[in-house]
């Protein structure tokens, strides 16, 4: 078979001169494709006499193998060149100073928890904690909440799933931090003064409600405590928290199963220009619920109601954070938006103290 030397030289030169993958593929198809020159010549072997076929066959196979090896080597060389070019373009001087890491901030909820704790600590209240998964008894029964109360329905409370055949009392994601009061009284007895800040859970979601939010409960039990003490404590708290010299509270009769008498507490305020001003104006804003601890609640916690009495109150930490720092939407608290956190967040060392000022 004539011309194999010329064919070999031509295609090896074409492979060596291919500038990119597309040009190399064109050479491969011209030589080894279904209609390539070498492929067509190999088809001619069937029409040759045996003697000629024994000479031409090995020569064509050797040429095919040599060309495939050349194609593979050129393809690898092109890949190496592309990598070198990319590395040169993406070169980075690692001795240059690194980008400054973004400074973290303290979330407004965490900051307000610290503010509330500092205020009540100054009045002699300790901090009590309890589990977020509570027994039905601690969350409802011990707090004098009857079985038919709406809060005990599945449309309002997250009940924990139970396995078939499990006849133990149900557990819930606590709907308030009031169960901590029961646990604190059962453990320490009376007298006692505690606050219980923490996460709580309810089935609610809109601009001013989320399924998980934060509350702080307060409890004071002694022999001579009255509603007058409750009023003084709440006035002192509001004055310190909102950092004003004067506040005015209004107590409205209400009903809570765990207190008797019960009262909603309103704060006199003004909304001129869309900005909250506490202690002045003609508007009233509800900020918390309160009352004298129900005798049945004291009994459930092992405290004798004939000897001891006291008050309790509860407020939403997220809500008072919104009021103090002008945050319009509660849902933004939980969206992890770094721009929002940079705007409303606090410096890590900005610890609230009554002497140095609660907020920045």
C-alpha positions in Angstrom: 0.0 0.0 0.0 1.6 3.2 -1.3 1.7 6.6 0.3 1.6 5.6 4.0 4.8 7.6 4.7 3.4 10.8 3.2 0.1 10.2 5.1 1.9 9.7 8.4 4.0 12.8 8.0 1.1 15.0 7.0 -1.2 14.0 9.9 1.6 14.0 12.6 2.4 17.6 11.4 -1.3 18.5 11.6 -1.6 17.1 15.2 1.5 19.0 16.3 0.2 22.2 14.8 -3.4 22.0 16.3 -3.8 25.2 18.4 -6.9 24.1 20.4 -9.2 21.2 21.1 -11.5 22.0 18.2 -8.6 21.9 15.7 -7.3 18.7 17.2 -10.7 17.1 16.9 -10.9 18.1 13.2 -7.5 16.3 12.6 -8.8 13.2 14.3 -12.0 13.1 12.3 -10.0 13.6 9.0 -7.7 10.7 9.8 -9.6 8.3 12.0 -13.3 9.3 11.7 -15.8 7.0 9.8 -14.9 8.7 6.6 -11.3 9.5 7.5 -8.4 8.6 5.2 -6.9 5.9 7.4 -10.3 4.4 8.1 -11.1 4.2 4.4 -7.8 2.5 3.6 -8.4 -0.1 6.3 -11.7 -0.9 4.6 -9.8 -1.7 1.5 -7.9 -4.5 3.2 -10.8 -6.9 2.5 -10.4 -6.6 -1.3 -6.7 -7.4 -1.3 -5.0 -10.7 -1.9 -3.7 -12.4 1.3 -0.1 -11.6 0.7 -0.7 -7.9 0.2 -3.1 -7.8 3.2 -0.4 -9.3 5.5 1.9 -6.4 4.6 -0.6 -3.5 4.5 -2.6 -4.5 7.6 0.1 -4.2 10.2 1.4 -1.0 8.6 -2.1 0.6 8.8 -2.6 -0.5 12.4 0.8 0.8 13.4 0.0 4.1 11.7 -3.4 4.3 13.5 -1.8 3.5 16.9 0.9 6.1 16.4 -1.6 8.8 15.4 -3.8 8.0 18.4 -0.8 8.3 20.7 0.1 11.6 19.1 -3.5 12.9 19.5 -3.5 11.9 23.2 -0.2 13.6 23.9 -1.3 16.8 22.1 -4.6 16.8 24.0 -2.7 16.6 27.3 -0.3 19.3 26.2 -3.2 21.6 25.3 -4.9 20.9 28.7 -1.6 21.7 30.6 -1.3 25.0 28.6 -4.8 26.0 29.4 -4.2 25.3 33.1 -1.0 27.3 33.1 -2.9 30.2 31.4 -5.7 30.0 34.0 -3.3 29.9 36.9 -1.4 32.9 35.5 -4.7 34.8 35.2 -6.0 33.8 38.7 -2.7 34.4 40.4 -3.0 35.8 44.0 -0.3 37.2 46.1 -0.9 35.4 49.4 1.5 37.8 51.2 -1.1 40.7 50.8 -3.2 41.5 53.8 -6.4 39.4 54.0 -9.9 41.0 53.6 -11.1 42.3 56.9 -13.7 39.9 58.4 -17.1 41.5 59.0 -17.6 42.5 62.6 -20.4 40.5 64.3 -23.2 42.2 66.3 -25.3 41.3 69.3 -28.9 40.6 68.3 -31.5 43.0 69.7 -33.3 40.2 71.5 -30.1 39.2 73.3 -29.4 42.8 74.1 -32.9 43.4 75.5 -32.6 40.2 77.6 -29.4 41.6 79.1 -31.1 44.9 79.8 -34.1 43.3 81.4 -31.9 41.1 83.6 -29.8 44.1 84.7 -32.8 46.1 85.7 -34.5 43.3 87.7 -31.2 42.2 89.3 -30.9 45.7 90.7 -34.2 45.1 92.4 -33.1 41.8 93.9 -34.6 39.3 91.3 -32.6 36.2 90.4 -32.7 34.6 87.0 -34.5 31.2 86.8 -34.4 28.8 83.8 -36.4 25.7 82.8 -36.8 23.3 79.9 -38.3 24.4 76.6 -40.1 21.0 76.3 -42.5 21.0 79.2 -44.9 18.5 80.7 -48.6 19.2 80.2 -48.8 19.5 84.0 -46.2 22.2 84.4 -47.4 24.1 81.3 -51.1 24.0 82.1 -52.4 22.1 85.1 -50.1 23.6 87.7 -51.0 27.1 86.4 -54.7 26.5 86.9 -55.4 26.4 83.2 -58.6 24.2 82.8 -58.8 21.3 80.3 -61.2 23.2 78.1 -59.1 26.3 77.8 -58.3 27.3 74.1 -54.6 27.3 74.8 -54.7 23.5 75.3 -56.0 22.9 71.8 -53.7 21.8 69.0 -54.5 24.9 66.9 -52.7 27.0 69.5 -50.0 24.7 71.0 -47.2 22.5 69.7 -47.8 19.0 71.2 -44.9 16.5 71.0 -45.6 13.4 69.0 -46.1 10.1 71.0 -45.5 6.6 69.9 -48.6 4.3 69.6 -49.4 2.8 73.0 -47.5 5.5 74.9 -50.0 6.4 77.7 -47.7 8.9 79.5 -49.0 12.5 79.9 -48.3 14.6 76.8 -45.4 17.1 76.5 -45.5 20.4 74.7 -43.2 23.1 73.5 -43.8 25.6 76.3 -46.3 28.3 75.4 -45.0 30.7 78.1 -42.2 30.8 80.6 -44.6 30.6 83.5 -43.8 26.9 84.1 -40.3 28.1 85.3 -42.1 29.8 88.2 -43.6 26.5 89.2 -40.3 24.8 89.1 -38.5 27.6 91.0 -41.1 27.6 93.8 -41.1 23.8 94.0 -37.2 23.8 94.3 -36.6 26.9 96.5 -39.9 27.5 98.2 -40.8 30.9 99.6 -39.9 33.7 99.9 -38.6 34.0 96.3 -38.0 36.7 93.7 -37.1 35.5 90.2 -37.5 36.4 86.5 -37.6 33.8 83.8 -36.6 34.9 80.3 -36.5 32.5 77.4 -38.0 31.1 74.2 -41.7 30.2 73.9 -43.7 28.6 71.1 -47.2 29.1 69.8 -48.9 28.5 66.4 -49.1 32.1 65.2 -47.4 34.0 62.3 -47.9 37.5 61.1 -46.2 40.9 61.3 -46.4 41.0 65.1 -46.4 37.2 65.9 -44.0 34.3 65.1 -44.2 30.6 66.1 -41.2 31.1 68.3 -40.7 34.3 70.3 -39.3 35.4 73.7 -40.9 36.2 77.0 -39.8 37.2 80.5 -41.9 36.3 83.5 -41.5 37.8 86.9 -42.5 36.3 90.3 -42.2 37.6 93.8 -43.6 35.6 96.8 -43.5 36.8 100.4 -45.8 37.3 103.4 -46.9 40.9 102.8 -46.7 41.5 99.1 -49.5 43.4 97.5 -50.6 44.9 94.2 -48.9 48.1 95.3 -45.5 46.3 95.2 -46.3 45.1 91.7 -47.1 48.6 90.6 -43.9 50.0 92.0 -41.8 47.2 90.4 -43.3 47.7 87.0 -43.0 51.5 87.1 -39.3 51.2 88.1 -38.7 48.7 85.3 -40.4 50.9 82.6 -38.5 54.0 83.8 -35.2 52.2 83.6 -35.8 50.3 80.4 -37.1 53.2 78.4 -34.6 55.5 80.1 -37.0 58.2 81.0 -37.6 60.1 84.3 -41.3 59.7 84.4 -43.8 56.9 83.4 -47.5 56.5 84.0 -49.1 53.0 84.1 -52.8 52.1 83.9 -54.0 48.8 85.3 -57.1 47.3 83.6 -59.0 44.4 85.1 -58.5 41.3 83.1 -58.5 37.5 83.6 -55.6 35.0 83.6 -56.1 31.5 85.1 -52.9 31.8 87.1 -53.5 35.2 88.8 -56.3 36.6 90.8 -56.9 39.5 90.6 -55.5 40.0 87.1 -54.6 43.2 85.3 -53.4 44.2 81.9 -50.9 47.1 82.2 -51.0 50.1 79.8 -48.2 52.7 79.4 -49.0 56.3 78.7 -47.2 57.4 75.5 -47.2 59.6 72.4 -46.7 58.6 68.8 -46.0 62.1 67.3 -44.2 61.8 64.0 -44.3 58.0 64.2 -41.8 58.0 67.1 -42.7 56.5 70.5 -42.3 58.8 73.5 -42.9 57.2 76.9 -44.5 59.1 79.8 -46.3 61.8 77.8 -49.1 62.2 75.4 -52.7 61.1 75.3 -52.3 57.5 74.0 -52.1 54.3 76.0 -50.2 51.2 74.9 -50.6 47.7 76.4 -47.2 46.3 77.4 -47.8 43.3 79.7 -50.1 41.2 81.8 -49.9 40.8 85.6 -51.7 40.0 88.8 -51.5 38.3 92.2 -50.5 34.7 92.1 -53.6 32.4 92.3 -53.7 30.3 95.5 -54.1 27.1 93.4 -50.8 27.9 91.6 -49.1 28.3 95.0 -50.5 25.0 96.2 -49.4 23.2 93.0 -45.8 24.4 93.6 -45.8 23.3 97.2 -46.2 26.8 98.7 -48.9 27.3 101.4 -51.3 30.0 100.2 -52.5 30.7 103.7 -49.0 31.9 104.7 -47.6 33.3 101.4 -48.8 35.5 98.6 -47.2 37.4 95.8 -47.4 38.8 92.3 -46.4 37.7 88.8 -46.1 39.4 85.5 -45.1 38.5 81.9 -44.2 40.5 78.8 -42.8 39.8 75.3 -39.1 40.6 74.9 -39.4 40.9 71.2 -42.3 43.4 71.5 -40.5 45.7 74.0 -37.4 45.5 71.7 -39.5 46.6 68.8 -40.9 49.5 70.9 -37.6 50.8 72.2 -35.5 50.5 69.1 -38.2 51.3 66.4 -38.2 47.9 64.7 -41.4 47.7 62.5 -41.7 44.0 61.7 -41.2 41.1 64.2 -40.5 38.6 61.4 -37.2 40.4 60.6 -35.8 39.2 64.0 -35.5 35.7 62.6 -34.5 36.2 58.9 -30.7 36.4 59.5 -30.3 39.4 57.2 -26.8 40.8 57.8 -27.9 44.3 56.7 -30.6 44.3 59.3 -28.3 43.0 62.0 -25.7 45.6 61.2 -28.3 48.3 61.5 -30.1 47.1 64.7 -27.3 45.1 66.3 -25.1 46.0 69.2 -21.4 45.9 69.7 -20.1 42.8 71.5 -18.8 44.8 74.4 -21.8 47.1 74.7 -23.0 45.4 77.9 -26.0 47.1 79.5 -25.6 48.5 83.0 -27.9 50.8 85.0 -24.9 53.1 85.9 -23.4 53.2 82.4 -26.7 53.3 80.5 -28.7 50.4 79.1 -28.5 51.2 75.4 -26.0 52.8 73.1 
